[in-house]
């Protein structure tokens, strides 16, 4: 996609685009609906786990939601869709339903165990669980997985890039004929073999996201959002009226899979509301049990004061940062990049975001097991001025690039003011979101310093450091590494870690080292904030059952009502 978080924190801000090969899963922000994912709350901690909260069933959970992009797992690429359909359409693998970093753990879903992986990391072998059925009663077969991945290409799914390294996928993407040779299935033995052209350390993570969901082999290669599809998860779609409502109910053929509970609500009743204040009012008026949309900042203090036990703040897996072009003066100088990190007042920037954020100096989000807090840069204008002089770039003209909307615009204007104070001559350059990321991702622009952000596609450091900072992935256009960070030692370590099939403690420590080096040793980026989201519930909902997942956000299946 093009520099848009798949999560579409603010749906008005970026357009989705296809493919990990053209990738840009992160993006600039805007205002309105939320997205991202994660697990820290400010009103009752992280909450429990789905399994801890089971057995507290109730008839219906009424939610006020934002308009989903799709409910078809082959097309949906926003949290508005994924947060719901992760409990409807399962793949070979899934994610542990728990709060905190543990939610990034990949577990078997429709596969009976994690795969056998070849020594070279290019061959994955799975066996399906026995006696699996879709919600319509038809058996789930190994060939359904092969057909589901091939359907992604036929339907022009934005997720096809995640599967490009499967042998034969590139050819199939062009012809749409003959099948993908690297997918070998046996219905009688219930086996699935996936052959990759090159090893990929995050492939198990990819197999746990909705793009890899198993659908019946005959599923039409067109959007099935309004029709609904046979489900494999604990819930199934009953109805969907775009921009109006949706209903999901229990799947009668779901046999509980370890780690994927049946859920508490018998029915999910959704009303789609496109405006934040109106959405909040549905809960305050007793017409809804949950508000998916972000509470307007001008109402936040009131809600925190009057309804603090019903409000949860959480930090999705996101990072807002300034990217500095290491190819272009003055930021081809290390001292100049360090000056920016010392000059910005991160707490002041949080205030520009209406207070919905926490300061950070890390590139990786705090929800990741690879996260080790960086606390190097104090707000020190005097030190920043000194570094500007040392860089030999004092007095140089700088253009600060950003979006012409909040929170980008005030943040960019703030940064320009700060750069002027430390010895440069800075001016803002603000563009509309539909052209912004394409513009700064074009080498011909020679953008010097840029407002940008990133939301995860799946909880793996490759989705951050490889996509955004690997010098081997710099391109002339549609460039995700907009700062052109290219440091030989770091690039070599990334390429080595890309081949690691398992995130062990030693591997996580190496990712943490890269996080530190890019921010401190190279000062290639200036992270400043992890934006926060809001989950607001009616007084009838039991806060003790709430938890927020590192990938899929609030787990609505684990919620329960007060007795």
Residue pairs with C-beta under 8 A, 6 or more apart in sequence:
1 16
1 17
1 18
1 19
1 22
1 23
1 24
1 25
1 77
1 158
2 14
2 15
2 17
2 22
2 24
2 437
2 438
2 441
2 478
3 14
3 24
3 26
3 27
3 28
3 436
3 437
3 438
3 441
3 452
3 480
4 13
4 14
4 15
4 16
4 17
4 24
4 25
4 26
4 27
4 28
4 437
5 14
5 25
5 26
5 27
5 35
5 36
5 318
5 453
5 454
5 455
6 16
6 25
6 77
6 78
6 158
6 455
6 457
7 35
7 36
7 37
7 78
7 79
7 316
7 318
7 455
7 456
8 14
8 16
8 33
8 35
8 69
8 78
8 79
8 80
9 29
9 30
9 33
9 34
9 35
9 36
9 316
9 318
9 455
9 531
9 533
10 29
10 30
10 31
10 32
10 33
10 34
10 35
11 30
11 32
11 33
11 35
11 66
11 67
11 78
11 80
12 30
12 31
12 32
12 433
13 27
13 28
13 29
13 30
13 403
13 405
13 433
14 27
14 28
14 30
14 433
14 437
15 434
16 69
16 77
16 78
16 158
17 24
17 158
18 156
18 157
18 158
18 159
18 160
18 161
19 158
19 160
19 161
19 164
20 161
20 162
20 164
21 161
21 164
22 161
22 478
23 161
23 467
23 480
24 437
24 441
24 467
24 478
24 480
25 454
25 455
25 456
25 457
25 463
25 467
26 452
26 453
26 454
26 455
26 467
26 468
26 480
27 437
27 452
27 453
27 454
27 455
28 402
28 403
28 408
28 433
28 436
28 437
28 451
28 452
28 453
29 320
29 403
29 407
29 408
29 453
29 531
30 403
30 405
30 406
30 408
30 433
31 405
31 406
31 407
32 66
32 276
32 293
32 294
33 66
33 80
33 276
33 292
33 293
33 294
34 66
34 79
34 292
34 293
34 294
34 316
34 533
34 534
35 78
35 79
35 80
35 316
35 455
35 533
35 553
36 79
36 316
36 317
36 318
36 455
36 456
36 531
36 533
36 553
37 79
37 316
37 317
37 367
37 455
37 456
37 548
37 549
37 550
37 551
37 552
37 553
38 314
38 315
38 316
38 317
38 318
38 365
38 367
38 548
38 549
38 550
38 553
39 46
39 99
39 100
39 101
39 103
39 314
39 315
39 367
39 547
39 548
39 549
39 550
40 46
40 314
40 315
40 366
40 367
40 548
41 47
41 312
41 313
41 314
41 535
41 546
41 548
42 312
42 313
42 314
42 532
43 308
43 309
43 311
43 312
43 313
43 543
44 309
44 312
44 543
44 544
44 546
46 99
46 100
46 547
46 548
47 99
47 544
47 545
47 546
47 547
47 548
48 99
48 544
48 545
48 546
48 547
48 558
49 97
49 98
49 99
49 547
49 558
50 97
50 98
50 261
50 263
50 547
50 555
50 557
50 558
51 97
51 98
51 259
51 261
53 264
53 544
53 545
53 547
53 558
53 559
53 560
54 261
54 262
54 263
54 264
54 558
55 264
56 264
56 542
56 545
56 560
56 561
57 264
57 265
57 266
58 264
58 265
58 266
58 560
58 561
59 265
59 266
59 267
60 265
60 266
60 267
60 268
60 269
61 264
61 265
61 267
61 268
61 269
61 289
61 290
61 556
61 559
62 269
62 270
62 271
62 287
62 288
62 289
62 290
63 268
63 269
63 270
63 271
63 288
63 289
63 290
63 291
63 292
63 556
64 270
64 271
64 272
64 273
64 279
64 282
64 283
64 288
64 290
64 291
64 292
64 293
65 80
65 246
65 270
65 271
65 272
65 273
65 292
65 293
66 80
66 272
66 273
66 274
66 279
66 292
66 293
67 80
67 242
67 243
67 272
67 274
68 76
68 78
68 80
68 81
68 84
68 225
68 246
69 75
69 76
69 77
69 78
69 80
69 81
70 76
70 77
70 81
70 223
70 225
71 81
71 84
71 85
71 225
71 226
71 228
71 237
71 240
71 246
72 155
72 223
72 224
72 225
72 229
73 85
73 88
73 89
73 210
73 211
73 213
73 215
73 229
74 148
74 151
74 152
74 155
74 157
74 159
74 211
74 213
74 215
75 155
75 157
75 158
75 223
75 225
76 82
76 85
76 210
77 158
77 159
79 552
79 553
80 292
81 210
82 209
82 210
82 552
83 292
83 552
83 553
83 554
83 556
84 246
84 248
84 268
84 270
84 556
85 210
85 213
86 94
86 95
86 210
86 233
86 552
87 233
87 234
87 235
87 248
87 263
87 556
87 557
88 231
88 233
88 235
88 236
88 237
88 248
88 251
89 210
89 213
89 214
89 215
89 229
89 231
89 232
89 233
90 109
90 110
90 213
90 214
90 232
90 233
90 257
90 260
91 109
91 110
91 145
91 207
91 208
91 209
91 210
91 212
91 213
91 214
92 108
92 109
92 110
92 111
92 115
92 126
92 128
92 145
92 192
92 207
92 212
92 214
93 106
93 107
93 108
93 109
93 111
93 114
93 204
93 207
93 208
93 212
94 106
94 107
94 108
94 109
94 208
94 259
94 260
95 103
95 104
95 105
95 106
95 107
95 208
95 459
95 549
95 550
95 551
95 552
96 102
96 103
96 104
96 105
96 106
96 107
96 259
97 103
97 259
97 260
97 261
97 549
97 555
97 557
97 558
98 105
98 547
98 549
99 547
99 548
99 549
100 367
100 550
101 367
101 368
101 369
101 550
103 459
103 549
103 550
103 551
104 367
104 368
104 369
104 459
104 460
104 550
104 551
106 114
106 204
106 205
106 207
106 208
107 114
107 258
107 259
107 260
108 114
108 257
108 258
108 259
109 208
109 257
109 259
109 260
110 128
110 129
110 132
110 140
110 214
110 232
110 257
111 126
111 127
111 128
111 129
111 192
112 127
112 128
112 129
112 130
113 126
113 127
114 204
115 124
115 125
115 126
115 194
115 204
116 124
116 125
117 123
117 124
117 125
117 501
118 124
120 199
121 196
121 199
121 200
121 201
121 499
121 501
122 195
122 196
122 197
122 198
122 199
123 193
123 194
123 195
123 196
124 193
124 194
124 195
124 196
124 203
125 191
125 192
125 193
125 194
126 191
126 192
126 193
126 194
127 189
127 190
127 191
127 192
128 140
128 141
128 142
128 190
128 191
128 192
129 190
129 257
130 190
131 139
131 255
132 139
132 140
132 232
132 255
133 139
133 140
133 253
134 140
134 216
134 230
134 231
134 232
134 253
135 230
135 231
135 232
135 236
135 251
135 252
135 253
135 254
136 230
136 253
137 253
138 216
138 230
140 214
140 232
141 185
141 187
141 190
141 217
142 185
142 186
142 187
142 189
142 190
142 191
142 192
143 185
143 187
143 217
144 214
144 215
144 216
144 217
145 183
145 185
145 192
145 214
146 179
146 180
146 183
146 185
146 192
146 217
147 215
147 216
147 217
147 218
147 219
148 212
148 213
148 214
148 215
148 217
148 219
149 163
149 166
149 180
149 183
149 212
150 172
150 179
150 180
150 183
151 157
151 215
151 219
151 221
152 159
152 160
152 163
152 211
153 160
153 169
153 172
153 173
153 176
154 176
154 221
155 221
155 222
155 223
157 211
159 209
159 211
160 169
160 173
162 206
162 209
162 211
162 212
162 457
163 169
163 206
163 211
164 170
164 173
165 196
165 197
165 198
165 200
165 203
166 180
166 182
166 183
166 194
166 195
166 196
166 197
167 180
167 181
167 182
167 195
167 196
167 197
168 179
168 180
168 181
168 182
168 183
169 180
169 182
171 178
171 181
172 178
172 179
172 180
181 195
182 194
182 195
182 196
182 197
183 192
183 193
183 194
183 195
184 192
184 193
184 194
184 195
185 191
185 192
185 193
194 203
196 203
199 498
199 499
199 501
200 206
200 498
200 499
201 460
201 462
201 497
201 498
201 499
201 500
201 501
202 458
202 460
202 462
202 463
202 498
203 501
204 501
205 458
205 459
205 460
205 463
206 212
206 458
208 458
209 457
209 458
209 551
213 232
214 232
215 229
215 230
216 229
216 230
219 229
225 240
225 242
226 240
226 241
226 242
228 236
228 237
228 238
228 239
228 240
229 237
230 236
231 237
231 251
231 254
232 251
232 254
233 251
233 254
233 260
234 250
234 251
234 254
234 256
234 260
234 261
234 262
234 263
234 557
235 248
235 249
235 250
235 251
235 263
235 268
235 557
236 248
236 249
236 250
236 251
237 246
237 247
237 248
238 247
238 248
238 249
238 267
239 245
239 246
239 247
240 246
240 247
242 272
243 272
243 274
244 271
244 272
245 269
245 270
245 271
245 272
246 268
246 270
246 272
247 267
247 268
247 269
247 270
248 267
248 268
248 270
249 266
249 267
249 268
250 262
250 263
250 266
250 267
254 262
256 262
261 557
261 558
262 557
263 557
263 558
264 545
264 557
264 558
264 559
264 560
265 556
265 557
265 559
268 556
271 282
271 287
271 288
273 279
273 282
273 293
276 293
276 294
276 295
276 296
277 296
277 299
279 291
279 292
279 293
280 291
280 293
280 295
280 296
280 299
280 303
280 536
282 288
282 291
283 289
283 290
283 291
283 310
283 536
283 537
283 538
286 538
288 538
289 537
289 538
289 540
289 541
289 561
290 535
290 536
290 537
290 538
290 541
290 554
290 556
290 559
291 534
291 535
291 536
291 537
292 535
294 356
294 533
294 534
295 303
295 311
295 534
295 536
297 354
297 355
297 356
300 354
300 355
300 356
300 534
303 310
303 311
303 536
304 311
307 536
307 539
309 543
310 536
310 537
310 538
310 539
310 541
310 543
311 534
311 535
311 536
311 537
312 534
312 535
312 536
312 537
312 543
312 546
312 548
312 554
313 356
313 532
313 533
313 534
314 532
314 533
314 534
314 535
314 548
314 553
314 554
315 358
315 365
315 366
315 367
315 530
315 531
315 532
315 533
316 365
316 367
316 455
316 530
316 531
316 532
316 533
316 553
317 365
317 367
317 368
317 455
317 456
317 459
317 550
317 551
318 365
318 453
318 454
318 455
318 456
318 530
318 531
319 360
319 362
319 363
319 364
319 365
319 453
319 454
319 464
319 527
319 529
319 530
320 357
320 451
320 452
320 453
320 527
320 528
320 529
320 530
320 531
321 363
321 452
321 453
321 454
321 525
321 526
321 527
321 528
322 340
322 344
322 415
322 449
322 450
322 451
322 452
322 525
322 526
322 528
323 440
323 449
323 450
323 452
323 482
323 483
323 525
324 331
324 336
324 337
324 340
324 448
324 449
324 450
324 483
324 523
324 524
324 525
324 526
325 331
325 332
325 446
325 447
325 448
325 449
325 450
325 482
325 483
325 484
326 332
326 337
326 483
326 484
326 485
326 486
326 524
327 446
327 484
328 446
328 447
328 448
329 393
329 396
329 448
330 336
330 388
330 391
330 393
330 396
330 398
330 424
330 448
331 337
331 340
331 448
331 449
331 483
333 391
333 392
333 393
334 391
334 522
334 523
335 387
335 388
335 390
335 391
336 387
336 388
336 391
336 393
337 522
337 523
337 524
337 526
338 387
338 523
339 383
339 384
339 385
339 387
339 388
339 391
339 422
340 384
340 419
340 449
340 523
340 526
341 361
341 376
341 377
341 519
341 523
341 526
342 377
342 378
342 379
342 380
342 381
342 383
342 384
342 387
343 379
343 380
343 381
343 384
343 418
343 419
343 421
343 422
344 379
344 415
344 418
344 526
344 528
345 379
345 418
346 359
346 360
346 361
346 379
346 528
346 529
347 359
347 379
348 414
349 357
349 359
349 411
349 414
349 528
349 529
350 357
350 358
350 359
350 529
352 407
352 410
352 411
352 414
353 407
353 411
353 529
353 531
354 407
356 531
356 532
356 533
356 534
357 529
357 530
357 531
357 532
358 366
358 529
358 530
358 532
359 528
359 529
360 366
360 527
360 528
360 529
360 530
361 373
361 374
361 375
361 376
361 377
361 519
361 527
361 528
362 371
362 372
362 373
362 374
362 515
362 519
362 527
363 464
363 465
363 468
363 469
363 515
363 518
363 519
363 525
363 527
364 370
364 371
364 461
364 464
364 465
364 511
364 512
364 515
365 371
365 456
365 530
366 373
366 530
367 459
367 550
368 459
368 461
368 550
369 503
369 508
370 461
370 503
370 508
370 509
370 511
370 512
370 515
371 512
371 515
372 512
372 515
372 516
374 515
374 516
374 519
374 520
376 519
376 520
381 418
381 421
381 422
384 422
385 421
385 422
385 423
388 394
388 422
388 423
388 424
389 423
393 424
394 423
394 424
395 423
395 424
395 425
396 424
396 425
397 424
397 425
397 426
397 427
398 416
398 419
398 424
398 425
398 426
398 427
398 448
398 449
399 426
399 427
399 428
399 429
399 447
399 448
399 449
400 412
400 415
400 416
400 419
400 426
400 427
400 428
400 429
400 448
400 449
400 450
400 451
401 412
401 429
401 430
401 431
401 436
401 439
401 440
401 447
401 448
401 449
401 450
401 451
402 408
402 409
402 411
402 412
402 428
402 429
402 430
402 431
402 436
402 450
402 451
403 409
403 412
403 430
403 431
403 432
403 433
403 436
403 451
404 430
404 431
404 432
405 433
408 430
408 451
409 428
409 430
411 451
412 428
412 430
412 451
413 428
415 426
415 449
415 451
416 426
416 427
416 428
417 426
419 426
419 449
420 426
431 439
437 452
438 477
438 478
439 445
439 447
440 447
440 450
440 452
440 482
441 475
441 477
441 478
441 479
441 480
441 482
442 476
442 477
442 478
442 479
443 476
443 477
443 479
443 484
444 476
447 482
450 482
450 483
452 482
453 531
454 464
454 468
456 463
456 464
456 551
457 463
458 551
459 550
459 551
460 503
461 497
461 511
461 514
461 515
462 497
462 498
465 494
465 511
465 514
465 515
465 518
466 473
466 494
466 498
467 473
467 480
467 481
468 480
468 481
469 481
469 483
469 485
469 490
469 494
469 518
469 524
469 525
470 481
470 485
470 491
470 494
470 495
471 481
471 484
471 485
471 486
471 487
471 488
471 490
471 491
472 491
472 494
472 495
473 480
473 481
474 481
474 484
474 486
483 524
483 525
485 518
485 522
485 524
485 525
487 517
487 522
487 524
490 514
490 517
490 518
490 522
493 510
493 513
493 514
494 514
497 507
497 510
497 511
497 514
500 507
503 511
518 524
518 525
519 525
519 526
519 527
533 553
535 546
535 548
535 554
537 543
537 546
540 561
540 562
541 559
541 560
541 561
541 562
542 559
542 560
542 561
542 562
544 560
545 558
545 559
545 560
546 554
546 558
546 559
547 554
547 555
547 558
548 554
548 555
549 555
